[in-house]
Protein backbone atom coordinates (compact mmCIF):
# COMPACT_ATOMS: atom_id res chain seq x y z
CA UNK A 1 0.00 0.00 0.00
CA UNK A 2 1.67 3.19 -1.13
CA UNK A 3 -0.85 5.82 0.00
CA UNK A 4 1.03 8.44 2.04
CA UNK A 5 -2.06 9.20 4.16
CA UNK A 6 -2.04 5.70 5.67
CA UNK A 7 0.14 5.45 8.77
CA UNK A 8 3.17 3.22 8.07
CA UNK A 9 2.90 1.60 11.52
CA UNK A 10 -0.12 -0.34 10.22
CA UNK A 11 2.34 -2.54 8.34
CA UNK A 12 0.17 -2.93 5.25
CA UNK A 13 1.34 -4.85 2.21
CA UNK A 14 1.17 -3.52 -1.37
CA UNK A 15 -1.85 -5.71 -2.17
CA UNK A 16 -3.84 -4.75 0.96
CA UNK A 17 -7.07 -2.86 0.29
CA UNK A 18 -8.51 -0.22 2.59
CA UNK A 19 -12.16 0.68 2.15
CA UNK A 20 -12.13 3.53 4.67
CA UNK A 21 -10.33 4.71 7.75
CA UNK A 22 -10.80 7.43 10.31
CA UNK A 23 -8.10 9.48 11.97
CA UNK A 24 -9.15 10.09 15.56
CA UNK A 25 -7.42 12.98 17.31
CA UNK A 26 -5.37 11.98 20.32
CA UNK A 27 -5.76 13.66 23.70
CA UNK A 28 -3.03 16.26 22.99
CA UNK A 29 -4.69 17.28 19.70
CA UNK A 30 -8.06 17.61 21.43
CA UNK A 31 -6.59 19.78 24.20
CA UNK A 32 -4.62 21.94 21.74
CA UNK A 33 -7.53 22.62 19.37
CA UNK A 34 -10.65 24.21 20.85
CA UNK A 35 -13.75 22.83 19.19
CA UNK A 36 -12.19 19.46 18.34
CA UNK A 37 -14.06 16.73 20.16
CA UNK A 38 -13.34 13.05 20.25
CA UNK A 39 -16.34 10.84 19.52
CA UNK A 40 -16.84 7.27 18.47
CA UNK A 41 -18.40 6.47 15.13
CA UNK A 42 -17.60 6.92 11.47
CA UNK A 43 -18.37 10.31 10.00
CA UNK A 44 -19.22 9.30 6.46
CA UNK A 45 -21.82 7.62 4.31
CA UNK A 46 -24.18 5.56 6.43
CA UNK A 47 -23.71 7.60 9.58
CA UNK A 48 -27.37 7.35 10.56
CA UNK A 49 -27.46 3.59 9.94
CA UNK A 50 -24.33 3.18 12.04
CA UNK A 51 -25.83 5.49 14.66
CA UNK A 52 -28.95 3.36 14.89
CA UNK A 53 -26.86 0.23 15.14
CA UNK A 54 -24.77 1.73 17.95
CA UNK A 55 -27.90 2.98 19.72
CA UNK A 56 -29.39 -0.50 19.44
CA UNK A 57 -26.31 -2.07 21.02
CA UNK A 58 -26.18 0.47 23.84
CA UNK A 59 -29.92 0.32 24.60
CA UNK A 60 -29.76 -3.48 24.61
CA UNK A 61 -26.82 -3.34 27.03
CA UNK A 62 -28.57 -0.78 29.22
CA UNK A 63 -31.62 -3.01 29.55
CA UNK A 64 -29.49 -6.07 30.33
CA UNK A 65 -27.71 -4.08 33.04
CA UNK A 66 -31.11 -2.84 34.30
CA UNK A 67 -30.09 0.81 34.02
CA UNK A 68 -32.80 3.35 34.72
CA UNK A 69 -33.10 5.49 32.74
CA UNK A 70 -31.69 3.58 29.79
CA UNK A 71 -29.75 6.70 28.79
CA UNK A 72 -27.56 6.22 31.88
CA UNK A 73 -25.51 3.90 29.65
CA UNK A 74 -23.92 7.04 28.18
CA UNK A 75 -22.31 7.99 31.50
CA UNK A 76 -19.81 5.11 31.50
CA UNK A 77 -18.60 5.29 27.91
CA UNK A 78 -14.92 6.09 27.34
CA UNK A 79 -15.81 7.95 24.12
CA UNK A 80 -19.05 9.79 23.55
CA UNK A 81 -21.15 8.41 20.69
CA UNK A 82 -21.94 10.63 17.73
CA UNK A 83 -24.76 13.17 18.16
CA UNK A 84 -27.39 11.13 16.30
CA UNK A 85 -26.74 8.03 18.43
CA UNK A 86 -26.82 10.12 21.60
CA UNK A 87 -30.10 11.77 20.56
CA UNK A 88 -31.68 8.36 19.98
CA UNK A 89 -30.53 7.00 23.33
CA UNK A 90 -31.53 10.10 25.29
CA UNK A 91 -34.85 10.29 23.45
CA UNK A 92 -35.71 6.67 24.11
CA UNK A 93 -34.62 7.03 27.74
CA UNK A 94 -36.71 10.18 28.20
CA UNK A 95 -39.84 8.68 26.64
CA UNK A 96 -39.42 5.01 27.59
CA UNK A 97 -42.64 4.77 29.59
CA UNK A 98 -44.73 6.30 26.79
CA UNK A 99 -42.97 4.19 24.16
CA UNK A 100 -43.47 0.98 26.12
CA UNK A 101 -47.16 1.77 26.70
CA UNK A 102 -47.66 2.42 23.00
CA UNK A 103 -45.78 -0.71 21.91
CA UNK A 104 -47.63 -2.94 24.37
CA UNK A 105 -51.00 -1.47 23.38
CA UNK A 106 -50.33 -2.06 19.67
CA UNK A 107 -48.80 -5.53 20.14
CA UNK A 108 -52.01 -7.54 20.29
CA UNK A 109 -51.39 -10.71 22.27
CA UNK A 110 -47.79 -9.81 23.13
CA UNK A 111 -46.34 -8.30 26.28
CA UNK A 112 -43.06 -6.42 26.29
CA UNK A 113 -41.53 -9.12 28.47
CA UNK A 114 -42.39 -11.79 25.91
CA UNK A 115 -40.57 -9.95 23.09
CA UNK A 116 -36.86 -10.57 22.52
CA UNK A 117 -34.83 -7.80 24.17
CA UNK A 118 -33.31 -6.79 20.84
CA UNK A 119 -36.83 -6.35 19.40
CA UNK A 120 -37.84 -4.17 22.35
CA UNK A 121 -34.84 -1.93 21.72
CA UNK A 122 -35.58 -1.75 17.98
CA UNK A 123 -39.23 -0.93 18.58
CA UNK A 124 -38.33 1.77 21.09
CA UNK A 125 -35.88 3.38 18.65
CA UNK A 126 -38.31 3.16 15.73
CA UNK A 127 -41.29 4.41 17.72
CA UNK A 128 -39.21 7.27 19.11
CA UNK A 129 -38.09 8.32 15.63
CA UNK A 130 -41.62 8.09 14.26
CA UNK A 131 -43.15 10.02 17.14
CA UNK A 132 -40.58 12.68 18.03
CA UNK A 133 -38.50 13.27 14.88
CA UNK A 134 -39.12 14.18 11.28
CA UNK A 135 -37.20 11.21 9.86
CA UNK A 136 -39.28 9.83 6.98
CA UNK A 137 -41.51 6.88 7.85
CA UNK A 138 -39.93 4.65 5.22
CA UNK A 139 -36.43 5.28 6.55
CA UNK A 140 -37.44 4.58 10.16
CA UNK A 141 -39.16 1.33 9.32
CA UNK A 142 -36.69 0.00 6.76
CA UNK A 143 -33.69 0.70 9.00
CA UNK A 144 -35.33 -1.11 11.93
CA UNK A 145 -36.29 -4.04 9.68
CA UNK A 146 -32.71 -4.34 8.40
CA UNK A 147 -31.33 -4.34 11.95
CA UNK A 148 -33.89 -6.97 12.96
CA UNK A 149 -32.81 -9.17 10.03
CA UNK A 150 -29.19 -8.82 11.12
CA UNK A 151 -29.50 -9.21 14.88
CA UNK A 152 -32.79 -10.83 15.87
CA UNK A 153 -34.84 -13.94 15.16
CA UNK A 154 -35.88 -15.13 11.70
CA UNK A 155 -39.41 -13.74 12.12
CA UNK A 156 -38.59 -10.54 14.00
CA UNK A 157 -38.23 -8.35 10.92
CA UNK A 158 -41.88 -9.01 9.98
CA UNK A 159 -43.02 -8.25 13.53
CA UNK A 160 -40.95 -5.04 13.65
CA UNK A 161 -42.30 -3.98 10.25
CA UNK A 162 -45.92 -4.49 11.32
CA UNK A 163 -45.50 -2.84 14.70
CA UNK A 164 -43.75 0.25 13.35
CA UNK A 165 -46.32 0.48 10.56
CA UNK A 166 -49.01 0.60 13.26
CA UNK A 167 -47.07 3.27 15.17
CA UNK A 168 -46.69 5.33 11.99
CA UNK A 169 -50.42 5.14 11.25
CA UNK A 170 -51.11 6.33 14.79
CA UNK A 171 -48.63 9.21 15.02
CA UNK A 172 -48.00 10.47 11.49
CA UNK A 173 -50.65 12.43 9.60
CA UNK A 174 -49.25 11.39 6.22
CA UNK A 175 -49.96 7.66 6.71
CA UNK A 176 -53.04 5.86 5.37
CA UNK A 177 -55.41 4.45 7.95
N, C-alpha and C positions, 0 to 999 in steps of 0.2 A: 504494500500500500504506500503510495508515494505522495499522498495529499499532505501538504505542510500544516494544515489546520488540525490534523489528528495527532494527539500527543504521542511521541515516540515510545514512552514508557509502556504503552499498551502492547508492544511487541507484535504488531500485526505483520503478516506475511504479504507478499505482493499480490497473491490471489484472494486475499480476504476481502469480503464485501461488507460495507457498512451502510445500513439503510438510513439511520439517523443517529445523532448523538446530541447530548446537551451538555454545555459547559456550565457547571454550577459554581457560583462564586464561593471562595473559601471565606472563613471568618474575617481575615484581614481585609479582603476586598469589600466585604459588607460593611465593616467598621469605617473604612476609608472613603466610601462613596455613599453619601446621604441619598436616600431614595432607593437604594439597591436592597432588595429583600431576598431572602433565601426561602424558597418554597419547594415542595415536592411536586412532581407532575411534569409532563411534557408540554411545552408551549408551542404546539403546532397543530397540524390538521388532526381532527379527532379529539380535540381537547375536551369537549363536552361529553363525548362517549367515555373517555378515560376518567373524567370527573365523576360521572355516574357510577362507573365501575369501582372507583376508589371509595365513593360514598357508600355504595353497597357493602363493600368489605368492612368499612369502619362501623356502619350501622349494625351489621351482623355481629361484629365483635362486641360492640357496646351492649347488645341484647344478651349475648352469651355471658358477658361479665356482669349483667344485671345493673348496668349504670342507669342512673336516673337523675337528670334527663339523659337521653341517648347522646346528646351533643357534648356531654362531659368527656367523651372519648377524645375530643380535640385537645383537652388539657394536658394529656400525657405524651403527645406526639413530639418526637425530636425535631421534625420539620413541619411547618404548617402546610396543610394542603392548599391547592390553588383556590382562588376565590369562589369559583363555581361549586366545587366540592364542599367547601365550607358552608356556602349558602344553603346547599341541599341538606347538609347534616343539621345545621342550626334550625332551618325551617321545619324539618321533620321533628326535631326535638321539641321545638316550641309548640307545634300543633299535633303532637302525637295522640293525645286523647281524642281530639276531633277526628283525626285520620282513622284511628282504630275504630271509633264508633261508626264512621261512614263505611269502612271496609266490612265490618261485621254485619251491619245492616244490609248491605248489598250482597253479601255472600250467603245466599239462601242455603241453609243446611250445613254451613261450615262455621266453626268458631275460629277465632284467631289462633287459639292454642292448637287446633288441629292442623293448621297450615304449616308447611315447612318454614323454618325460620328465615331462609333466604327469600321465600315468596313474601313473607310479611314485610321484609325490608324493601323488596322491589315494589310492592303495592304502596307502601308508605311514601317512597320516593315519587312514584308515578302520580299518586293522588295529590301529593303536595304540589308537584309541578303543574298538574291540571287545575288545581284550585287556586293557587297563590302566585302563579307566574303567567307570563304570556307566551311561553314556549308552545309552538303549534301542537295540536292534539296528536297528529300523526307521528311527530317526532317523539313525544312522550311515550306513546304506546309502543311504537316500533323499537325504541331503544330498550324499554323494559322487557319486551318479548325476546329480543336478541340476548339480553343478559340472562333471562330465564332459560333459554335454550343452552347457553354455555354453562351455567352453574347449578341449575336445579333439576328436578325430575323430568322424565320424558314427556309428561302431560302438563307440566307447569306452565309452559308458554301459552297454551290454549286458555288455561284458567286466568292467567295474568291479562291476556288480551281481552277476555270477556269482562273481567272485573274493571279494568281501566276504561273500557268502552262504556260501561254503566256509570262510572264516575264522570266521564266526559259528558254523557247525556244529562247528568244531573247538574253539573256546575258550569258548563259552557253553553252560551246562547247559540253558538253556531253549529250545534250538533242536532241531527234529526232525532225525534222522539222514538 
